[in-house]
Each structure stands twice: as structure tokens, then as C-alpha cells.
Amino acid sequence: MAAELIKRAGEYLPGAEPDWKMKGPGRVFFQRPDSFVASILWDFYLAVSVFSGSFLQYGDDKMALVHTLYDEICVKEYWYTLLDAAQARRPRQLATWDGRAAHDVGCGVASGGCNLVAKISDSYLGIGDKILKRGKAAGGDFDDLDDVQRLLEADPQYAGKQAVLCEFVSPSKAVTVSSEGFSNVHSLDIVTTRTKSGVKVLTVLLWTDCSDWSSHSCEAGYLIDVHSETIVAPTAWYSPYFAKQNSKLLGVRLPGVREACAKAVAAHEASELPWLTTVGWDAMITDDGVYFFEGNVAAYRTPRRIFLTPSITRAFFEEFRGEGSPVPS
């Protein structure tokens, strides 16, 4: 607790850097409550749950613990290899950025009719994500690879950083995934975990009611029952930001969730990293099925699930720790 108070005091010093959790669009998942005392308790909970949760997930494996701070191996391209191994749908990649120059991938930037989404390979919480609009004649950003080169070269966030550029994928128009008044932009948050009996789905959440093109702008979250593919509860427990959300989607069915979970499990099983015991997969329901965007080392996602109640923590220990545990020792 004292450490959190010292950190908070440091935020008020001249030239202080903002907390990493609050730097990107994904800050909604870490946003503090309004009360000073409650906000300190929230920061304390986050720190302690992640420290203890990381030990429970990864033991003392050095590379795993590195990945609680920085994705040295598990960059965007790594997740693509796992998703491809599972034959999961993902947006088509048309280019890559090596930190200085753009290069075509596959049929290349000039092909197709979709906008592009640029993502920095080792980034998190949506930091650096940007949409490049196709068609300069119609007021867009690019027509070809040279235009992409010019755009990324001018962005300081992309200087010296590897990035991927994939086709922009639109959410389903046929399935209700958002409350009235919002677009259908959303994200399925699928957490898979290695257990004593193989990879299983821990939870599936829906992040929705978004104010822009990214689900990082969500204003509501829900728990989905995998077997019935039905929204069964709000995620008021996830963070203070969602404690007072308007929960208007209870009972709505989301077809495709079961298949998406099977693909997520298969992708996790394809990983040969012995320490990668938990993964958070980001996906979206489209009119062509569920598309996956990436995976994430679930160091920060898993603790919010396993420490919610004593009974859930006990169940996690029974499945995850003890004789036959997948955790490196």
C-alpha cells in the first residue's frame, strides 16, 4: 500500500510520465474510481493480484515474467502463426513495416478495397493503432505502398518499430451485439488456459457499446455462457468503469461463440512455449464468421477472473496447480 501511495505522489511531480495503464485507448479496463481512497485501494488490488496471479500462472519462469512487462516473443506475428495453425479466420495482412520502410505482404497494399489497420507489433492496449483509409481520390489516405510509407514515416510512434498492416474487418450487421444507439463494434475476449487435462476456456467476455472503431472505447461488458452462446451477466466486477453500465443485452444470443472458443483452444495448443499457460484472444463476430485479431499473454486478464471469489480461486487451484500442473517449475 505504501508503494502505491509513493507512486501516486510521483504522478504529481513536474514531467512525470503517465501510468502505463492509462496511456492507451484500453485505459477503460484500468480506470480508477473517483474517490481518492478507493482509487488507492484499486491500484493496490491491481498490483497485488498481478504479482500473485503471475506466480500462479507462470511460476518463476524468467521469460514468462518478462512477458508480464514486455512482449519479447509474443508479438502480433507470433499470434498470427498460432491462429493460422488452428485455421482460424483473421484479417488479411497486406503489408509490414520494419521501422523504416513498408513492404508488401501477399497480394499487397494496392490490392483489394478495404481500409487498413496498422498495429505496432509489440504494443498493447491499442497504443499506436491507426486506420489508413483507402482511396485518395475520395479523401482517403492511401492508394499504394508508397503512400503507406509516407504515412508511417511521418508518425513518430512507428519510428524504429515493427508493425503489421491488415485489412479492416467490419462487425456483423445481422447479429445484435450492441445496445440501441451504438454501432456494432465489439470484441470477444476469450481467455484460454492450460490445465492438468489440457487447454480449456476460462471465460468469454463481450466488450461493446463502443464510441469509435475500436472496442477499446467500449462502455459495457458482459459474460457469455459458452455452451448456449448467450449473454448471461454484466461485467460490473471487472473494473470501476463498468460498475454502473447500462446492461441491456442480457439474454441475447451470439452465434459463433462456441466455434470461436474451439479455434482459440486449438491456437493455444499450437504454442510450443512451455510457460504460455494463459492467453487472452481478441475476436469479433462478422457476417462471415468470427475473426481473430490477436492473442495476448493473459498476465493481467486472468487474475481478475481467478480472484473474484474464494470458490473460483479454489477451482483454479484444482484445475491448474498441484500434481500434473502445466506451470513451469
Salt bridges, closest charged atoms under 4 A:
GLU4 OE2 - LYS7 NZ 3.44
GLU11 OE2 - ARG32 NH2 2.75
GLU17 OE1 - LYS23 NZ 3.76
ASP19 OD1 - LYS21 NZ 3.12
ASP43 OD2 - ARG8 NH2 2.78
ASP43 OD2 - ARG32 NE 2.95
ASP84 OD1 - ARG90 NE 2.81
ASP98 OD2 - HIS103 NE2 2.96
ASP122 OD2 - LYS161 NZ 3.02
ASP129 OD2 - LYS119 NZ 2.79
ASP147 OD1 - LYS136 NZ 3.07
ASP147 OD1 - ARG150 NH2 3.67
ASP155 OD2 - LYS130 NZ 2.85
GLU167 OE2 - ARG92 NH2 2.72
ASP189 OD1 - ARG301 NH1 2.76
ASP189 OD2 - ARG305 NH2 3.17
GLU229 OE1 - ARG253 NH2 2.61
GLU229 OE1 - ARG258 NH1 3.91
GLU259 OE2 - ARG89 NH1 3.77
ASP282 OD1 - ARG301 NH1 3.11
GLU294 OE1 - LYS76 NZ 3.77
GLU319 OE1 - LYS200 NZ 3.25
